[in-house]
């Protein structure tokens, strides 16, 4: 067989690589090399390459960006995780919050003035902690005791609910770099005033804000399941629903004024749905995602 000249070999290699690179460029999400221990929920970044998520057996950790995972703690039901700027870990339980000040080696718990699950956790730039509560029983309106905040590392919690409707099931909380607070009240019954709410701080009244998606229109509050701010300036959210391209990761590149659905590379839950998504970002800008009841973990290199 006649040997190809070096230039021709390079040209042929480039031609073979181009389709693969093109396909990869069109895939918004990519799967991590491994994702053991069943379906995932929750995700936080705790150091330069360490991520923590929840699985049916407890807390699952990777220290190499998802190449390998280890079960590091067996716990009861945990609905939300938070890694604070000081390196502390919080886990939302039923009517209580678990705290760890040593990277998850030991834990204590603090009770809140509620019997509902702690479904959301967030931290302001000033270090104020936020907790959102609620339960959603089949055939009944979602209920909760709204938002609580703490200024002493989670020892004492105070309600902050002025402006909410009667439902007060808080399924997501977030803050931006200016300290403004965001909360989504999820309820399928409109009379309970579900929706996206914002407040300037813990002493300000919550105000309702509509969410519209280009090409889809007004989105129901029960479909809004998360809110995450990437370092590149993009905002990430998710829209839960049936197996169509109208549901998946929501991304906004203009401070929430317009949103687009990104689902390339994203799988489905074990029941065939797009579910609530959870995001975490490492210092190198790599963004990770797990989806409730989906066994796989995902990543992408954020741009901006």
Order of alpha helices (4+ residues) and beta strands (2+ residues): alpha-beta-beta-beta-beta-beta-beta-beta-beta-beta-beta-beta-beta-beta-beta-beta-beta-beta-beta-beta-beta-beta-beta-beta-beta-beta-beta
